[in-house]
């Protein structure tokens, strides 16, 4: 069972709260080598992180703020950006200062190193893991897959339905599931669309004659592609004023599994911002070997093999 989680998962757990509740419990956690979490209250001018440990002052020295800081392969923004956020750490020392103040020296890099060795280094294509979205770029979403270690979900791996920007699928801070697409040394590339169901699984949620909500993802000369679910889109007849990104109500005219087609008629359109909905996962296992999106007998085959 994986004992390494994206940062912020452990901070409110009863075990973590008990471990950071007193000097004695912190000493016990240090002796056991526990990975703990707490919130960063400040980043000093020298880029040391001050961590809220109640009656004990917690300090993560700059070079222990993240793997790669000491070597210069990771920029200091990886440390600075942790203010007001939960961070993981291992306690390396606890001292009583001359004025009686108790100071705990912490290492986030040590926690990350253990996560790399015990968890990430053992990942293989097809493994389904938890992740937390940390920031979005036009080419994909970066996600914390354990102890603040980042991985990338490329934009074309987020869903079968095409999107213009990852913000149309994810929000920063959102916890999601992902499947390991490839592992290259310590770099892990993730995919998401395989967990969102096949064409048939998604189409089974709809019926001919229904009027439902969708999002216009593209407008072509021959029609508008409307997303009904992240892994399902239909083609609607053109209607004046329809633009990409609009929320629309559509009438389901026909569903054709052999061609993976859903024919739609746009009933109405709404000029309102569309927030990404929480993903609905059809796959609940911990390991995926093969994903076939296309229905059996369909001429067009869309599939992913994890090797």
Rosetta blueprint (number, residue, H / E / L):
1 X L
2 X L
3 X L
4 X L
5 X L
6 X L
7 X L
8 X L
9 X L
10 X L
11 X L
12 X L
13 X L
14 X H
15 X H
16 X H
17 X H
18 X H
19 X H
20 X L
21 X L
22 X L
23 X H
24 X H
25 X H
26 X H
27 X H
28 X H
29 X H
30 X H
31 X H
32 X H
33 X L
34 X L
35 X L
36 X E
37 X E
38 X E
39 X E
40 X E
41 X E
42 X E
43 X E
44 X L
45 X L
46 X L
47 X L
48 X L
49 X E
50 X E
51 X E
52 X E
53 X E
54 X L
55 X L
56 X E
57 X E
58 X E
59 X E
60 X E
61 X L
62 X H
63 X H
64 X H
65 X L
66 X L
67 X L
68 X L
69 X L
70 X L
71 X L
72 X L
73 X L
74 X L
75 X L
76 X L
77 X H
78 X H
79 X H
80 X H
81 X L
82 X L
83 X E
84 X L
85 X L
86 X E
87 X E
88 X E
89 X E
90 X E
91 X E
92 X E
93 X E
94 X E
95 X E
96 X E
97 X L
98 X L
99 X L
100 X L
101 X L
102 X E
103 X E
104 X E
105 X E
106 X E
107 X E
108 X H
109 X H
110 X H
111 X H
112 X H
113 X H
114 X H
115 X H
116 X H
117 X H
118 X H
119 X L
120 X H
121 X H
122 X H
123 X L
124 X L
125 X L
126 X L
127 X E
128 X E
129 X E
130 X E
131 X E
132 X E
133 X E
134 X E
135 X E
136 X E
137 X E
138 X L
139 X L
140 X E
141 X E
142 X E
143 X E
144 X E
145 X L
146 X L
147 X L
148 X L
149 X L
150 X E
151 X E
152 X E
153 X E
154 X E
155 X H
156 X H
157 X H
158 X L
159 X L
160 X L
161 X L
162 X L
163 X L
164 X L
165 X L
166 X H
167 X H
168 X H
169 X L
170 X L
171 X L
172 X L
173 X L
174 X L
175 X E
176 X E
177 X E
178 X E
179 X E
180 X E
181 X E
182 X E
183 X E
184 X E
185 X L
186 X L
187 X E
188 X E
189 X E
190 X E
191 X E
192 X L
193 X H
194 X H
195 X H
196 X H
197 X L
198 X L
199 X H
200 X H
201 X H
202 X H
203 X H
204 X L
205 X L
206 X L
207 X L
208 X L
209 X L
210 X L
211 X E
212 X E
213 X E
214 X E
215 X E
216 X E
217 X E
218 X E
219 X E
220 X E
221 X L
222 X L
223 X E
224 X E
225 X E
226 X E
227 X E
228 X E
229 X E
230 X L
231 X L
232 X E
233 X E
234 X E
235 X E
236 X E
237 X L
238 X L
239 X L
240 X L
241 X L
242 X L
243 X L
244 X L
245 X L
246 X L
247 X E
248 X E
249 X E
250 X E
251 X E
252 X E
253 X E
254 X E
255 X E
256 X E
257 X H
258 X H
259 X H
260 X L
261 X E
262 X E
263 X E
264 X E
265 X E
266 X E
267 X E
268 X E
269 X E
270 X E
271 X L
272 X L
273 X L
274 X L
275 X L
276 X L
277 X L
278 X L
279 X L
280 X L
281 X L
282 X L
283 X L
284 X L
285 X L
286 X L
287 X E
288 X L
289 X L
290 X E
291 X E
292 X E
293 X L
294 X L
295 X L
296 X L
297 X L
298 X L
299 X L
300 X L
301 X L
302 X L
303 X E
304 X E
305 X E
306 X L
307 X L
